[in-house]
Amino acid sequence: MEDKKAFTKSNLIAGAIGIVIMGVLYSLKDHSFVWIILYGAIAIGIMIAYFLSLTLWKSTEAIEAEICKRLEKAGYRYEKKEGDLFVFKSNNRFEVHIDDSFNKRIKNLYILYKFKDDSFDKVDTNGWSRAANIINVRNTNTIFVALEDHLCCCYQSAIGNSKDFMNEFNVAYQSVVDVMEDYGRLVPLLERDYPNNTENQSTIGFKQTNTNN
C-alpha cells in the first residue's frame, strides 16, 4: 500500500510540474521551431519520469510476479509454497527470497540450494565446518554452511527487475554447480578423516590422529 501511494504521489508531482512548465511556455505565445523542440523534450522528460517511477516504487511482490511470468515463458518449472518461491532446474530445487534494500529501486536477492545426502550423518560437525571453510575460500560468490539437519549453499546478489533475476539465476546455478563439484571431491576425505563415530582426531592435513596413544 505504501509503495502504491508513493508511486501515485511521484506521478502527480511529475505531471504537475510538466503542466506548469507547459503553461508557462504557451503563455509566451511563441511557436517557433525552438519552442516546439522544447515542448517535445519536456513531454519526453515527463514520460521518462513516469517509467522511472514504475521501477522506483515497485514492490517485491510485483517483481516476484513478473519473475514468475518470465520463468514460465522461459520454460522453467516453479512453485509457491507457504509464501516462498521455488525454482527448478536440472531436477534441482532452488529457494528464492527477495527483500527490500535501502534503495527502493534495488532488491536483495537470495538463492538457496538446500540438500542432504547419505554422507551427512557419516561426517561429524568438525568435518562439515572444515569443508565449509574450504568451499567458501574456493567459491567466494557463495556461502556454504552445514546446518542442524541439512547442508545449504546460498548465492546473494541484488536486482532491479525480473530481467536481472534471470541473469542472476543463471549465475547462481553455475555457482552451485562449482560448489557441488568441490563438495564431491571433499566427501571421501571427510568420511575418512572425520567419521561421525570418532571422538578424538586432528584437524590438520585431513589426517586422523588418535590422541589416546
Residue frames as qw, qx, qy, qz and C-alpha x, y, z in Angstrom:
[[0.000, 0.885, 0.466, 0.000, 0.00, 0.00, 0.00],
 [0.298, -0.803, 0.108, 0.504, 2.81, 2.42, 0.87],
 [0.420, -0.118, 0.605, 0.666, 4.55, 1.61, -2.42],
 [0.220, 0.612, 0.669, 0.359, 1.36, 2.36, -4.32],
 [0.128, -0.934, -0.262, 0.208, 0.88, 5.67, -2.52],
 [0.379, -0.607, 0.326, 0.617, 4.47, 6.69, -3.23],
 [0.386, 0.175, 0.693, 0.583, 4.05, 5.72, -6.88],
 [0.106, 0.803, 0.558, 0.183, 0.88, 7.80, -7.23],
 [0.262, -0.883, -0.064, 0.383, 2.45, 10.77, -5.47],
 [0.423, -0.372, 0.472, 0.678, 5.51, 10.75, -7.71],
 [0.302, 0.420, 0.691, 0.506, 3.31, 10.63, -10.82],
 [0.032, -0.903, -0.428, 0.020, 1.19, 13.54, -9.62],
 [0.340, -0.763, 0.140, 0.532, 4.25, 15.65, -8.87],
 [0.405, -0.111, 0.610, 0.672, 5.82, 14.89, -12.26],
 [0.199, 0.611, 0.674, 0.365, 2.56, 15.63, -14.05],
 [0.140, -0.920, -0.293, 0.218, 2.00, 18.87, -12.14],
 [0.365, -0.594, 0.307, 0.647, 5.49, 20.15, -12.90],
 [0.351, 0.146, 0.693, 0.613, 5.04, 19.32, -16.57],
 [0.091, 0.781, 0.594, 0.168, 1.70, 21.09, -16.76],
 [0.237, -0.875, -0.085, 0.414, 3.11, 24.22, -15.09],
 [0.370, -0.392, 0.478, 0.694, 6.08, 24.37, -17.44],
 [0.270, 0.375, 0.731, 0.502, 3.90, 23.79, -20.48],
 [0.016, -0.874, -0.480, 0.066, 1.53, 26.51, -19.32],
 [0.277, -0.760, 0.124, 0.575, 4.35, 29.00, -18.95],
 [0.347, -0.141, 0.633, 0.677, 5.71, 28.22, -22.39],
 [0.178, 0.584, 0.713, 0.347, 2.33, 28.50, -24.04],
 [0.116, -0.885, -0.323, 0.315, 1.77, 31.80, -22.28],
 [0.312, -0.502, 0.329, 0.737, 4.74, 33.18, -24.18],
 [0.630, 0.672, 0.272, -0.278, 2.79, 32.61, -27.42],
 [0.140, 0.704, -0.604, -0.345, 5.93, 31.72, -29.28],
 [0.920, 0.123, 0.349, -0.132, 5.55, 28.71, -31.56],
 [0.319, 0.750, -0.547, -0.190, 8.94, 28.82, -33.23],
 [0.825, 0.221, -0.519, 0.001, 10.89, 25.66, -34.10],
 [0.222, 0.362, -0.698, 0.576, 12.98, 26.05, -30.94],
 [0.493, -0.198, 0.438, -0.725, 9.92, 26.07, -28.72],
 [0.890, 0.090, -0.222, -0.388, 8.47, 23.05, -30.50],
 [0.642, 0.282, -0.664, 0.262, 11.65, 21.11, -29.76],
 [0.058, -0.296, 0.626, -0.720, 11.49, 22.29, -26.15],
 [0.741, -0.112, 0.120, -0.652, 7.87, 21.14, -25.86],
 [0.883, 0.164, -0.420, -0.130, 8.87, 17.72, -27.17],
 [0.405, 0.335, -0.697, 0.487, 11.81, 17.47, -24.77],
 [0.358, -0.253, 0.488, -0.754, 9.55, 18.29, -21.84],
 [0.865, 0.001, -0.075, -0.497, 7.00, 15.69, -22.92],
 [0.771, 0.248, -0.572, 0.127, 9.73, 13.04, -23.23],
 [0.115, 0.361, -0.655, 0.654, 11.04, 14.05, -19.81],
 [0.628, -0.196, 0.287, -0.696, 7.61, 13.53, -18.28],
 [0.926, 0.101, -0.265, -0.250, 7.33, 10.07, -19.85],
 [0.562, 0.341, -0.653, 0.376, 10.81, 9.13, -18.61],
 [0.200, -0.328, 0.561, -0.733, 9.88, 10.29, -15.10],
 [0.817, -0.089, 0.038, -0.568, 6.75, 8.15, -15.31],
 [0.897, 0.168, -0.408, -0.012, 8.60, 4.96, -16.29],
 [0.318, 0.386, -0.652, 0.569, 11.30, 5.59, -13.72],
 [0.470, -0.309, 0.398, -0.725, 8.63, 5.89, -11.06],
 [0.920, -0.008, -0.212, -0.329, 7.32, 2.47, -12.06],
 [0.752, 0.215, -0.533, 0.322, 10.71, 0.97, -11.31],
 [0.065, 0.471, -0.482, 0.736, 11.46, 3.15, -8.33],
 [0.493, -0.244, 0.443, -0.708, 8.45, 2.14, -6.29],
 [0.765, 0.040, -0.545, -0.341, 7.87, -1.42, -7.48],
 [0.685, -0.494, 0.405, -0.351, 7.22, -3.76, -4.56],
 [0.170, -0.360, 0.915, 0.068, 8.91, -7.11, -4.00],
 [0.590, 0.298, 0.704, -0.261, 5.56, -8.79, -4.64],
 [0.574, 0.741, 0.012, -0.349, 5.24, -7.09, -8.03],
 [0.175, 0.668, -0.697, -0.195, 8.78, -8.06, -9.05],
 [0.372, -0.143, 0.912, -0.098, 8.20, -11.65, -7.91],
 [0.659, 0.497, 0.468, -0.317, 5.02, -11.82, -10.01],
 [0.484, 0.776, -0.295, -0.275, 6.98, -10.62, -13.06],
 [0.109, -0.511, 0.851, 0.054, 9.72, -13.16, -12.30],
 [0.583, 0.133, 0.776, -0.197, 7.14, -15.97, -12.34],
 [0.648, 0.684, 0.143, -0.302, 5.92, -14.80, -15.76],
 [0.274, 0.751, -0.577, -0.169, 9.48, -14.79, -17.12],
 [0.342, -0.302, 0.886, -0.080, 10.15, -18.23, -15.64],
 [0.679, 0.361, 0.588, -0.250, 7.03, -19.63, -17.25],
 [0.558, 0.780, -0.114, -0.259, 7.90, -18.05, -20.59],
 [0.137, 0.682, -0.716, -0.061, 11.44, -19.46, -20.41],
 [0.806, 0.057, -0.556, -0.196, 10.12, -22.96, -19.64],
 [0.146, 0.278, -0.778, 0.544, 11.21, -23.16, -16.00],
 [0.568, -0.505, -0.631, -0.157, 9.09, -25.03, -13.51],
 [0.059, 0.286, -0.468, 0.834, 8.37, -23.14, -10.31],
 [0.465, -0.562, -0.672, -0.129, 6.03, -23.26, -7.36],
 [0.177, -0.549, 0.289, -0.764, 4.91, -21.09, -4.46],
 [0.676, -0.314, -0.662, 0.077, 4.78, -22.88, -1.13],
 [0.496, -0.687, -0.390, 0.361, 3.83, -21.12, 2.10],
 [0.009, 0.979, 0.020, -0.200, 4.75, -17.79, 0.56],
 [0.387, -0.585, 0.555, 0.448, 8.16, -18.92, -0.68],
 [0.684, 0.628, -0.196, -0.316, 9.17, -19.18, -4.33],
 [0.666, -0.298, 0.649, 0.217, 10.94, -22.35, -5.54],
 [0.551, 0.669, -0.324, -0.379, 12.52, -22.67, -8.99],
 [0.875, -0.102, 0.465, 0.088, 13.53, -25.99, -10.55],
 [0.467, 0.748, -0.424, -0.208, 16.42, -26.58, -12.92],
 [0.484, 0.387, -0.784, 0.034, 18.03, -29.90, -13.89],
 [0.729, -0.351, -0.583, -0.071, 15.87, -31.70, -11.28],
 [0.421, -0.123, -0.497, 0.749, 17.24, -29.45, -8.53],
 [0.186, -0.848, -0.469, -0.163, 15.12, -27.12, -6.42],
 [0.365, 0.163, -0.206, 0.893, 16.27, -23.59, -5.59],
 [0.217, -0.761, -0.557, 0.252, 14.64, -21.45, -2.94],
 [0.292, 0.447, 0.148, 0.833, 14.31, -17.75, -3.87],
 [0.267, -0.745, -0.458, 0.404, 13.91, -14.83, -1.49],
 [0.284, 0.529, 0.173, 0.780, 13.57, -11.16, -2.50],
 [0.370, -0.688, -0.442, 0.441, 13.79, -8.41, 0.11],
 [0.144, 0.969, 0.087, 0.184, 13.81, -4.62, 0.09],
 [0.665, 0.012, -0.176, 0.726, 17.12, -2.79, 0.39],
 [0.194, -0.577, -0.224, 0.761, 17.95, 0.76, 1.49],
 [0.134, 0.267, -0.409, -0.862, 17.42, 1.77, -2.17],
 [0.648, 0.300, 0.480, -0.511, 13.81, 1.21, -3.21],
 [0.641, 0.569, -0.337, -0.389, 14.88, 0.55, -6.80],
 [0.390, 0.410, -0.823, 0.057, 17.16, -2.31, -5.75],
 [0.872, -0.328, 0.030, -0.361, 16.05, -5.57, -4.16],
 [0.237, -0.522, 0.816, -0.075, 18.24, -8.02, -2.28],
 [0.855, 0.184, -0.338, -0.348, 18.22, -11.46, -3.88],
 [0.377, -0.435, 0.801, -0.166, 18.97, -14.74, -2.10],
 [0.825, 0.214, -0.395, -0.344, 19.01, -18.06, -3.98],
 [0.462, -0.474, 0.705, -0.255, 19.44, -21.11, -1.74],
 [0.738, 0.179, -0.611, -0.224, 20.20, -24.69, -2.65],
 [0.541, -0.447, 0.575, -0.420, 19.46, -26.99, 0.29],
 [0.796, 0.193, -0.538, -0.197, 20.29, -30.67, 0.28],
 [0.562, -0.489, 0.618, -0.252, 21.08, -33.69, 2.42],
 [0.735, 0.327, -0.558, -0.203, 22.70, -36.90, 1.19],
 [0.923, -0.234, -0.302, 0.051, 23.95, -40.16, 2.70],
 [0.592, 0.259, -0.375, 0.665, 27.23, -38.53, 3.73],
 [0.232, -0.710, 0.055, -0.663, 25.55, -36.00, 6.03],
 [0.783, -0.558, 0.091, -0.260, 25.23, -38.38, 9.01],
 [0.938, 0.055, -0.131, 0.316, 28.56, -40.07, 8.32],
 [0.454, 0.406, -0.202, 0.767, 30.61, -36.91, 8.96],
 [0.382, -0.604, -0.510, 0.479, 30.85, -35.10, 12.30],
 [0.052, 0.966, 0.234, -0.093, 30.37, -31.37, 12.82],
 [0.374, -0.688, 0.359, 0.507, 34.10, -30.63, 12.78],
 [0.489, 0.079, 0.695, 0.521, 34.34, -32.20, 9.37],
 [0.253, 0.769, 0.538, 0.235, 31.49, -30.14, 7.97],
 [0.175, -0.938, -0.009, 0.299, 32.97, -26.97, 9.44],
 [0.447, -0.430, 0.541, 0.569, 36.28, -27.75, 7.77],
 [0.417, 0.373, 0.706, 0.434, 34.54, -28.49, 4.47],
 [0.104, 0.919, 0.378, -0.025, 32.56, -25.24, 4.65],
 [0.283, -0.809, 0.221, 0.466, 35.75, -23.24, 5.18],
 [0.437, -0.170, 0.669, 0.577, 37.46, -24.85, 2.19],
 [0.316, 0.578, 0.687, 0.305, 34.46, -24.50, -0.11],
 [0.005, -0.950, -0.266, 0.165, 33.88, -20.86, 0.85],
 [0.329, -0.655, 0.371, 0.570, 37.51, -19.95, 0.19],
 [0.359, 0.002, 0.747, 0.559, 37.36, -21.55, -3.25],
 [0.043, 0.581, 0.670, 0.460, 33.91, -20.15, -4.14],
 [0.176, -0.154, -0.326, 0.916, 33.77, -16.55, -2.97],
 [0.319, -0.129, -0.252, -0.905, 30.42, -15.69, -4.56],
 [0.708, -0.362, -0.495, -0.350, 28.52, -18.23, -2.45],
 [0.300, -0.490, 0.621, -0.533, 28.19, -19.18, 1.21],
 [0.707, -0.040, -0.691, -0.143, 28.22, -22.87, 2.09],
 [0.333, -0.437, 0.556, -0.623, 27.03, -23.85, 5.57],
 [0.421, -0.121, -0.899, -0.004, 26.22, -27.04, 7.45],
 [0.483, -0.402, 0.119, -0.768, 23.02, -26.68, 9.46],
 [0.526, -0.276, 0.680, -0.431, 21.48, -28.98, 12.02],
 [0.727, 0.176, 0.645, -0.153, 19.69, -31.26, 9.59],
 [0.722, 0.599, 0.296, 0.178, 20.92, -30.30, 6.11],
 [0.491, -0.220, 0.238, 0.809, 23.56, -28.52, 4.03],
 [0.282, 0.881, 0.351, -0.147, 22.94, -25.22, 2.27],
 [0.477, 0.011, 0.280, 0.833, 24.63, -23.19, -0.46],
 [0.102, 0.857, 0.399, -0.311, 23.49, -19.56, -0.68],
 [0.427, 0.273, 0.299, 0.809, 24.06, -17.15, -3.57],
 [0.080, -0.787, -0.391, 0.470, 23.43, -13.49, -2.73],
 [0.329, 0.194, 0.351, 0.855, 23.07, -10.59, -5.15],
 [0.168, 0.536, 0.330, -0.759, 20.81, -7.63, -6.00],
 [0.268, 0.381, 0.720, 0.515, 18.31, -6.99, -8.79],
 [0.146, 0.218, 0.080, -0.962, 16.27, -4.11, -10.11],
 [0.686, 0.232, -0.099, -0.682, 13.76, -6.06, -12.18],
 [0.917, 0.020, 0.357, -0.174, 12.74, -9.51, -13.36],
 [0.740, 0.622, -0.235, 0.099, 15.22, -9.46, -16.25],
 [0.005, -0.702, 0.633, -0.327, 18.04, -9.02, -13.75],
 [0.744, -0.286, 0.514, -0.318, 16.75, -12.04, -11.88],
 [0.944, 0.322, 0.047, -0.059, 17.01, -14.33, -14.89],
 [0.493, 0.690, -0.447, 0.285, 20.65, -13.35, -15.37],
 [0.251, -0.587, 0.627, -0.447, 21.45, -13.77, -11.69],
 [0.894, -0.106, 0.314, -0.303, 19.68, -17.12, -11.51],
 [0.872, 0.438, -0.193, 0.099, 21.90, -18.49, -14.27],
 [0.225, 0.659, -0.567, 0.441, 24.99, -17.24, -12.41],
 [0.581, -0.425, 0.505, -0.476, 23.68, -18.74, -9.17],
 [0.976, 0.102, 0.074, -0.176, 23.06, -22.10, -10.84],
 [0.723, 0.515, -0.368, 0.277, 26.60, -22.29, -12.22],
 [0.084, -0.638, 0.557, -0.526, 27.99, -21.21, -8.85],
 [0.797, -0.268, 0.382, -0.383, 26.14, -24.04, -7.12],
 [0.940, 0.314, -0.135, 0.018, 27.44, -26.50, -9.74],
 [0.409, 0.624, -0.514, 0.423, 31.00, -25.39, -8.92],
 [0.419, -0.512, 0.529, -0.532, 30.34, -25.77, -5.19],
 [0.933, -0.060, 0.210, -0.286, 28.93, -29.25, -5.63],
 [0.798, 0.460, -0.349, 0.174, 31.97, -30.30, -7.63],
 [0.093, 0.574, -0.613, 0.535, 34.19, -29.25, -4.71],
 [0.693, -0.310, 0.381, -0.528, 31.80, -30.96, -2.32],
 [0.972, 0.159, -0.088, -0.147, 32.02, -34.19, -4.26],
 [0.609, 0.498, -0.503, 0.357, 35.82, -34.15, -4.09],
 [0.126, -0.520, 0.562, -0.631, 35.82, -33.47, -0.34],
 [0.829, -0.271, 0.018, -0.488, 33.25, -36.05, 0.76],
 [0.911, 0.060, -0.385, 0.132, 35.55, -39.12, 0.60],
 [0.375, 0.363, -0.500, 0.691, 38.16, -37.28, 2.68],
 [0.425, -0.421, 0.244, -0.763, 35.55, -36.17, 5.19],
 [0.920, -0.191, -0.144, -0.311, 34.18, -39.67, 5.62],
 [0.813, 0.167, -0.433, 0.350, 37.70, -41.00, 6.11],
 [0.378, 0.247, -0.427, 0.784, 39.13, -38.32, 8.42],
 [0.264, -0.155, 0.341, -0.889, 36.01, -37.05, 10.23],
 [0.402, -0.274, -0.839, -0.244, 33.78, -40.07, 10.77],
 [0.458, -0.592, -0.096, -0.656, 30.82, -39.35, 12.98],
 [0.875, -0.435, -0.210, -0.040, 31.77, -42.05, 15.50],
 [0.682, 0.167, -0.299, 0.646, 35.32, -40.73, 16.14],
 [0.390, -0.875, -0.261, 0.122, 35.80, -38.64, 19.28],
 [0.401, -0.756, 0.264, 0.445, 39.49, -37.70, 19.08],
 [0.734, 0.415, 0.335, 0.421, 41.11, -36.57, 15.88],
 [0.319, -0.414, 0.143, 0.841, 43.40, -33.95, 14.45],
 [0.453, 0.803, 0.333, -0.199, 42.08, -31.30, 12.06],
 [0.044, -0.767, 0.452, 0.453, 45.46, -30.73, 10.44],
 [0.072, 0.409, -0.801, -0.432, 46.11, -32.04, 6.96],
 [0.817, 0.070, -0.179, -0.544, 42.92, -34.09, 6.80],
 [0.577, 0.216, -0.778, 0.121, 44.80, -36.89, 8.54],
 [0.737, -0.580, -0.156, -0.310, 43.30, -38.61, 11.56],
 [0.317, 0.419, -0.696, 0.490, 45.43, -38.89, 14.68],
 [0.710, -0.511, -0.479, -0.077, 44.45, -40.96, 17.72],
 [0.001, -0.717, 0.362, -0.596, 45.33, -38.83, 20.75],
 [0.834, -0.487, 0.072, -0.249, 44.80, -41.64, 23.25],
 [0.940, 0.020, -0.060, 0.336, 48.17, -43.24, 22.40]]
